């Protein structure tokens, strides 16, 4: 009877020891997981930005909660990051310049710190270098306005009115030379329209009026 109780105690002791070991292992793994998670969180890039992009370079900036030294792995394909740009020192404020890039090309990159890889949640960060046209835009020629000149008013020369002709009888001859007026007086003896003083107004008198108007000099 006594021997049976001793065996039972030993079995219980073994069982309790095993349970305690299991519990300690679970707690240890949990603590280790939390530690690694906390460490990864402290190393994770924050406020990442890509600036100073040119035809052949770009600058990647970000911060971390602890001093770390990282390397940027980058390339022209998200599945082939074959180029590397390491940091020189451990820091919390990171600035890595990527050089010798190809113009007008899309690049992908991720950040690696030790055995930790930060790849933007499985989708590498990306940027595109400038083309020559974007880097050196053609400037539109400056538009120069020519001074506006004010046209000087043109003064029309007026034809001076003919000086009335006075025949020997003291009659002032017509100088308007209107054909309809002469027609209305054809075959009359109207002295002011009788340019040749022959006593009859006809087409020749109208022609003489026009001839005088043409040959009269301008003063």
C-alpha positions in Angstrom: 0.0 0.0 0.0 2.8 2.4 0.9 4.7 1.5 -2.3 1.6 2.3 -4.4 1.3 5.8 -2.9 4.9 6.5 -3.6 4.4 5.6 -7.2 1.4 7.8 -7.5 3.2 10.7 -6.0 6.0 10.2 -8.5 3.6 10.1 -11.4 1.9 13.3 -10.3 5.2 15.0 -9.9 6.3 14.0 -13.4 2.9 15.2 -14.8 3.2 18.6 -13.0 6.8 19.0 -14.1 5.8 18.3 -17.7 2.9 20.8 -17.5 5.2 23.4 -16.0 7.7 22.9 -18.7 5.1 23.2 -21.4 3.8 26.4 -19.8 7.2 27.9 -19.5 7.9 27.0 -23.2 4.7 28.7 -24.3 5.5 31.8 -22.2 9.1 31.8 -23.5 8.0 31.6 -27.2 5.4 34.3 -26.6 7.9 36.6 -24.9 10.4 36.0 -27.8 7.7 36.7 -30.4 6.7 39.9 -28.7 10.4 40.9 -28.5 11.0 40.2 -32.1 7.8 42.0 -33.1 8.8 45.0 -31.0 12.3 45.0 -32.5 10.9 44.8 -36.0 8.5 47.6 -35.2 11.4 49.7 -34.0 13.3 49.1 -37.2 10.4 49.6 -39.6 10.7 52.6 -41.9 8.4 55.5 -41.1 7.5 58.6 -43.1 9.3 57.3 -46.2 9.7 59.7 -49.1 11.5 59.7 -52.4 12.9 63.1 -53.3 15.5 64.8 -55.6 14.6 62.6 -58.5 16.7 63.4 -61.6 17.5 61.5 -64.9 20.2 59.4 -63.1 19.6 59.6 -59.3 17.1 59.7 -56.5 17.2 60.1 -52.7 15.2 57.9 -50.3 14.5 59.3 -46.8 12.8 57.8 -43.8 13.1 57.4 -40.0 13.1 54.5 -37.5 12.5 54.3 -33.8 16.0 52.9 -33.1 19.5 53.3 -34.5 20.0 50.8 -37.3 22.2 50.5 -40.4 20.4 49.2 -43.5 20.9 48.5 -47.1 18.5 49.4 -50.0 18.0 46.6 -52.5 16.7 48.0 -55.8 16.2 47.1 -59.5 14.0 47.6 -62.6 11.8 44.7 -61.7 10.0 44.0 -58.4 11.2 40.4 -58.5 14.8 41.2 -59.4 16.3 43.7 -56.9 19.9 43.2 -58.0 21.5 46.5 -57.0 22.5 47.6 -53.5 23.0 50.9 -51.7 24.2 50.5 -48.1 24.2 53.1 -45.3 27.5 54.1 -43.9 26.5 54.3 -40.2 23.7 53.5 -37.7 21.1 56.2 -37.4 17.4 56.9 -36.8 17.2 59.5 -39.6 18.0 57.7 -42.9 19.0 59.2 -46.2 20.3 56.9 -49.0 21.1 58.2 -52.5 20.7 55.9 -55.5 23.0 56.8 -58.3 23.9 55.7 -61.9 20.3 55.2 -62.8 18.8 55.1 -66.3 16.7 58.0 -67.4 12.9 57.6 -67.8 13.0 54.2 -66.0 10.9 52.8 -63.2 12.8 51.3 -60.2 11.6 49.2 -57.3 13.2 48.9 -53.9 13.0 47.4 -50.4 14.9 48.1 -47.2 16.9 45.4 -45.4 18.2 45.6 -41.8 20.0 42.4 -40.8 17.7 39.6 -41.4 14.6 41.8 -41.5 13.2 42.9 -44.9 10.8 45.8 -45.2 9.1 45.6 -48.6 6.1 47.9 -48.2 3.8 45.0 -47.3 4.9 42.8 -50.1 4.8 45.5 -52.8 8.2 47.2 -53.2 8.3 50.9 -53.2 8.7 52.5 -56.7 9.7 55.6 -58.5 10.5 56.7 -62.1 13.5 58.8 -63.1 13.1 61.8 -65.3 13.5 61.9 -69.0 15.7 64.5 -70.6 12.7 66.4 -71.8 11.3 66.5 -68.3 14.6 67.5 -66.8 15.2 70.3 -69.4 11.8 71.6 -70.5 11.9 73.8 -73.5 11.1 77.3 -72.4 8.7 79.2 -74.5 10.3 82.3 -76.1 9.5 85.5 -74.3 6.8 87.5 -76.0 8.0 91.0 -76.6 5.5 93.5 -77.5 6.4 96.1 -80.0 5.5 99.7 -79.1 2.2 100.7 -80.6 2.6 103.6 -83.0 -0.2 106.0 -83.4 -0.9 106.6 -87.0 -0.7 110.2 -88.0 -4.0 111.5 -89.4 -4.0 111.8 -93.1 -5.1 115.1 -94.3 -6.9 114.8 -97.6 -6.0 117.3 -100.1 -9.0 119.2 -101.3 -9.3 120.3 -104.8 -9.7 124.0 -104.9 -12.8 125.3 -106.4 -12.4 126.8 -109.8 -12.3 130.5 -110.0 -15.5 131.6 -111.8 -14.8 132.8 -115.3 -16.3 136.2 -116.3 -16.9 136.8 -120.0 -16.5 140.2 -121.6 -20.2 140.9 -121.1 -19.8 140.6 -117.3 -21.5 137.2 -117.1 -20.0 134.7 -114.6 -19.6 131.3 -116.3 -20.6 128.0 -114.6 -17.8 126.0 -113.0 -19.8 122.9 -111.6 -19.8 121.2 -115.0 -22.8 119.1 -114.2 -23.9 117.2 -117.3 -27.6 117.0 -116.3 -27.7 120.7 -115.7 -26.3 121.4 -119.1 -28.7 118.9 -120.8 -31.6 120.8 -119.3 -30.3 124.0 -120.9 -29.3 122.6 -124.3 -30.3 124.8 -127.2 -31.0 127.8 -125.0 -29.0 131.0 -124.8 -28.3 130.8 -121.0 -25.2 133.0 -120.9 -23.6 131.4 -117.7 -23.6 128.0 -119.5 -22.6 129.3 -122.9 -18.9 128.7 -122.4 -18.0 129.6 -126.0 -20.3 132.6 -126.2 -21.9 131.5 -129.5 -25.4 132.1 -128.2 -26.4 128.4 -127.9 -25.8 126.0 -125.0 -24.8 122.5 -126.2 -22.5 119.6 -125.4 -19.5 121.6 -126.5 -20.1 124.1 -123.7 -20.1 121.2 -121.1 -16.9 119.9 -122.6 -15.3 123.4 -122.4 -16.3 123.6 -118.8 -14.6 120.3 -118.0 -11.5 121.3 -120.0 -11.2 124.5 -118.0 -11.6 122.5 -114.7 -8.8 120.1 -115.8 -6.4 122.7 -117.0 -6.9 125.2 -114.2 -3.7 125.2 -112.1 -3.8 124.4 -108.4 -2.8 127.4 -106.3 
